[in-house]
Amino acid sequence: MPAIGYVNKLDDGSYRGTLWTLSISAALKIMPNKEKKPDSDQPDFRVYANGAEIGDAWIRQGKETGADYVSSRSRRPSSVRASCSPISAARRGRRATTSSR
């Protein structure tokens, strides 16, 4: 899968980075879901782009390695575009989290 952003894990358990596509660039935050109840299907994280909540993320376990990873999902692709600013041609493609539709 192609990368569409990069994040770094912080000491508080959140992730910060940048979302990049051909047409948008946004500050990305993946924050622990403080409202999650134990043993519920609620997401482990909430995903924000430029301060607007755009999706959810869950901790998953890799089938082959058993390693934990964070899997995210945008609620609506249009909500991502609406909350992100266009990028200039000079930055386009320079950095590109993975996307699956």
Helices and strands as residue ranges (DSSP letters): E 5-9, E 15-20, E 25-32, E 45-49, E 52-61, E 68-74, H 77-83
